[in-house]
Amino acid sequence: MAKENIIQKLEGYDDIIRENVVLEKYGFDYQAKKGEVRSIIDALHPAKLDLIVSEIVQETPSAKSMKLVSVDGILPPFQAGQYINVFVETGGVRTSRPYSIASSPTQTGYYEITVRRVDNGFVSNYLLDELKLGDRLTSSAPSGNFHYNPLFHGDRLAFIAGGSGITPFMSMIRELADKNLDRRLHLFYGSRIEDDVIYRKEIERIESVHKNFTWDLVVSEPNSSFCGLKGFIHVDLIREKIDGPDWMFFVCGPEAMYQFCLPELEKMPMPGRKTKIEVMGASKNITAHPGWPENVKAGDAFSVAIKGKKTISALASEPLMISLERAGLVIPALCRSGECSLCRTKLLSGKVYQPNGVKLRKSDRVFGYIHPCMAYPITDIEILL
C-alpha cells in the first residue's frame, strides 16, 4: 500500500483535511506577523537590560535602595525572590554582582535593588559612593530559583533574613500587600544593630494593615534602650512563633547567619526539603572552610595559564573569576555563587578548591569542569575559556 494511502486510513484524517480547507480560506495570514514572536520572546527573556537610575534612597547609614527603569520602557516580568546581575566597570575592571529585586512583581515601571556597604567592597562601594541619578547600568534579565512555588511550598511561609538578605523577602512581602494574598507570612529579621534595619518603617506599616503578615526583629548588638528581642534567631524563638510543622522556611543573609541558623533549623521536626536557601556569593574567609589544604595560605599566589591567550597570577583566597576579571578576561556570569552554571570552565591541569554546595554536575566533575566564581586555585593551573 502506498504511503499516501496509509495516511488516509488514520483516524481523524478526513477531519484534518476539512479543517485545513477552512483555515486556508478564512485563516489568519501569519506572514504579516513575521518576526513578532521573536520580538515578544526577546522582551520577556532579553539577553541584557539597559537601565537608568531613576531614584536613590538612603535606607540606613550603610545601605541605599535604587530604582532602575528601562531605557526602552520595557522590563520583563519576574517572580518575587529573583535577582538581576548588575554589570559595572570600576577601577578599570569590568565585573558584576547579583542583587535581589526588592520591588513587588506587580510594579512594572522599575526594579528596586538595595546595596549595602561591604568592608573593602569593590562593587558595593562604587554603587554607593559614585552612582547618581541618570547614570546607566547594564544587567541580566531576572533569574534565580529563590521564589515561592504554590505546588510545593504551601501557604505558610517563614522567612529568616539577615542584613541585606531582606531584599528578596521584601519583594514577597510587598506582593502579598499589593495583591492581598491569602498566604500566611512570618519574618524573622536579624540585624547587628537597630539603626541598620532596612525597610523597617514599611515592614511595620504592612504588618499593621495585613494581619496574615507578622515579623520579629532580633538585634545581636543592641544598645541599652532597645527593648525587643536580643541575640540570634534560635530554635526556641522559631518554635515560639511558628505553630505547627507545615511551614516552609526561606533563608537569606550573610554567611555567619547561615552557620548559626541552619543548624538551629535542623533541630525543628521537619524534613530538609522544607528549607530553601539563597546563596550569597563567595566566602569572606575561604581558608577556614572544611577541606581547605593546610599547606596553602590566603596570601599565596599561583599561575593561571589560559590556553591560547595568556598567563596571569591569582590569589588562592580569591575566586578565580575575580582574578580573571582583574586581568581583563570577562566570562559569562549570573549568580556568582556556584549555582547557575553560566561560568562553567574547563580545568586542563592543576587543582582548585571548591567549597561544599557548589552545584557541579556529575559529568562536570568527571570531565574536569569548574565554576570559576567559586573555585580557588591551590596549585598552578591551566584552563580553557
FENHUSUL-V847335 format. One record per residue. RES is the residue in one letter. OMEGA is omega in whole degrees, -180 to 180 (none if undefined). Layout:
res=RES omega=OMEGA
res=RES omega=OMEGA
This chain:
res=M omega=-179
res=A omega=-179
res=K omega=-179
res=E omega=-179
res=N omega=178
res=I omega=-180
res=I omega=-178
res=Q omega=180
res=K omega=-178
res=L omega=180
res=E omega=179
res=G omega=-178
res=Y omega=-178
res=D omega=179
res=D omega=180
res=I omega=179
res=I omega=180
res=R omega=180
res=E omega=179
res=N omega=178
res=V omega=179
res=V omega=-179
res=L omega=178
res=E omega=-178
res=K omega=-173
res=Y omega=-174
res=G omega=-178
res=F omega=177
res=D omega=-176
res=Y omega=176
res=Q omega=180
res=A omega=-179
res=K omega=-177
res=K omega=180
res=G omega=-176
res=E omega=179
res=V omega=179
res=R omega=-179
res=S omega=178
res=I omega=179
res=I omega=-180
res=D omega=179
res=A omega=-179
res=L omega=-176
res=H omega=-179
res=P omega=176
res=A omega=177
res=K omega=178
res=L omega=173
res=D omega=-171
res=L omega=175
res=I omega=177
res=V omega=-177
res=S omega=-179
res=E omega=176
res=I omega=-179
res=V omega=175
res=Q omega=-176
res=E omega=178
res=T omega=178
res=P omega=-176
res=S omega=-173
res=A omega=174
res=K omega=170
res=S omega=-176
res=M omega=175
res=K omega=-176
res=L omega=178
res=V omega=-178
res=S omega=176
res=V omega=-179
res=D omega=175
res=G omega=-177
res=I omega=173
res=L omega=179
res=P omega=178
res=P omega=179
res=F omega=175
res=Q omega=-179
res=A omega=-178
res=G omega=180
res=Q omega=-176
res=Y omega=167
res=I omega=177
res=N omega=-174
res=V omega=-179
res=F omega=179
res=V omega=171
res=E omega=-178
res=T omega=-178
res=G omega=-180
res=G omega=-178
res=V omega=174
res=R omega=-177
res=T omega=-178
res=S omega=174
res=R omega=177
res=P omega=176
res=Y omega=177
res=S omega=176
res=I omega=-178
res=A omega=-180
res=S omega=-180
res=S omega=174
res=P omega=178
res=T omega=180
res=Q omega=-175
res=T omega=-176
res=G omega=-178
res=Y omega=165
res=Y omega=173
res=E omega=173
res=I omega=177
res=T omega=-178
res=V omega=178
res=R omega=-178
res=R omega=178
res=V omega=178
res=D omega=-177
res=N omega=-179
res=G omega=-177
res=F omega=-178
res=V omega=-177
res=S omega=180
res=N omega=177
res=Y omega=-178
res=L omega=-178
res=L omega=-172
res=D omega=-173
res=E omega=-178
res=L omega=-179
res=K omega=-179
res=L omega=179
res=G omega=178
res=D omega=-180
res=R omega=176
res=L omega=173
res=T omega=178
res=S omega=170
res=S omega=168
res=A omega=178
res=P omega=-178
res=S omega=176
res=G omega=-177
res=N omega=-179
res=F omega=-179
res=H omega=-176
res=Y omega=175
res=N omega=-175
res=P omega=-179
res=L omega=-174
res=F omega=-167
res=H omega=179
res=G omega=-177
res=D omega=176
res=R omega=-172
res=L omega=176
res=A omega=-179
res=F omega=172
res=I omega=-175
res=A omega=174
res=G omega=178
res=G omega=-179
res=S omega=173
res=G omega=176
res=I omega=-169
res=T omega=178
res=P omega=179
res=F omega=178
res=M omega=177
res=S omega=179
res=M omega=180
res=I omega=179
res=R omega=178
res=E omega=177
res=L omega=-179
res=A omega=-177
res=D omega=-175
res=K omega=-176
res=N omega=-174
res=L omega=176
res=D omega=-174
res=R omega=-178
res=R omega=180
res=L omega=170
res=H omega=-178
res=L omega=166
res=F omega=-175
res=Y omega=179
res=G omega=178
res=S omega=180
res=R omega=178
res=I omega=-175
res=E omega=-176
res=D omega=-176
res=D omega=180
res=V omega=-177
res=I omega=176
res=Y omega=-174
res=R omega=-177
res=K omega=-180
res=E omega=177
res=I omega=179
res=E omega=179
res=R omega=-180
res=I omega=178
res=E omega=-178
res=S omega=-176
res=V omega=-173
res=H omega=-174
res=K omega=178
res=N omega=173
res=F omega=176
res=T omega=179
res=W omega=175
res=D omega=174
res=L omega=180
res=V omega=-176
res=V omega=-175
res=S omega=179
res=E omega=-175
res=P omega=171
res=N omega=-173
res=S omega=-177
res=S omega=-177
res=F omega=-175
res=C omega=-177
res=G omega=-179
res=L omega=-176
res=K omega=177
res=G omega=-176
res=F omega=-179
res=I omega=-175
res=H omega=-172
res=V omega=-180
res=D omega=177
res=L omega=-179
res=I omega=179
res=R omega=179
res=E omega=-174
res=K omega=-175
res=I omega=-176
res=D omega=177
res=G omega=-173
res=P omega=-171
res=D omega=177
res=W omega=173
res=M omega=-177
res=F omega=173
res=F omega=-176
res=V omega=178
res=C omega=-180
res=G omega=-179
res=P omega=-177
res=E omega=-178
res=A omega=179
res=M omega=177
res=Y omega=-177
res=Q omega=179
res=F omega=-170
res=C omega=-178
res=L omega=173
res=P omega=177
res=E omega=179
res=L omega=179
res=E omega=177
res=K omega=179
res=M omega=177
res=P omega=-179
res=M omega=179
res=P omega=-179
res=G omega=-179
res=R omega=179
res=K omega=178
res=T omega=179
res=K omega=-172
res=I omega=173
res=E omega=-180
res=V omega=-173
res=M omega=172
res=G omega=-175
res=A omega=180
res=S omega=176
res=K omega=-180
res=N omega=-175
res=I omega=-177
res=T omega=179
res=A omega=-178
res=H omega=178
res=P omega=177
res=G omega=177
res=W omega=-177
res=P omega=-176
res=E omega=-176
res=N omega=180
res=V omega=-179
res=K omega=-176
res=A omega=-177
res=G omega=-180
res=D omega=178
res=A omega=-178
res=F omega=179
res=S omega=176
res=V omega=178
res=A omega=176
res=I omega=-172
res=K omega=179
res=G omega=-178
res=K omega=-177
res=K omega=179
res=T omega=-179
res=I omega=175
res=S omega=-178
res=A omega=177
res=L omega=178
res=A omega=-174
res=S omega=-177
res=E omega=177
res=P omega=-178
res=L omega=-180
res=M omega=-179
res=I omega=178
res=S omega=178
res=L omega=-180
res=E omega=178
res=R omega=179
res=A omega=177
res=G omega=180
res=L omega=-177
res=V omega=179
res=I omega=-179
res=P omega=-179
res=A omega=172
res=L omega=-172
res=C omega=-176
res=R omega=-178
res=S omega=176
res=G omega=-177
res=E omega=-170
res=C omega=178
res=S omega=-177
res=L omega=-176
res=C omega=-178
res=R omega=-172
res=T omega=-180
res=K omega=174
res=L omega=-175
res=L omega=179
res=S omega=-179
res=G omega=-176
res=K omega=173
res=V omega=174
res=Y omega=176
res=Q omega=-176
res=P omega=177
res=N omega=178
res=G omega=176
res=V omega=-171
res=K omega=174
res=L omega=172
res=R omega=177
res=K omega=180
res=S omega=177
res=D omega=179
res=R omega=-179
res=V omega=-174
res=F omega=169
res=G omega=176
res=Y omega=-179
res=I omega=171
res=H omega=-176
res=P omega=179
res=C omega=-179
res=M omega=178
res=A omega=-176
res=Y omega=-178
res=P omega=177
res=I omega=168
res=T omega=168
res=D omega=-176
res=I omega=171
res=E omega=-179
res=I omega=177
res=L omega=177
res=L omega=none
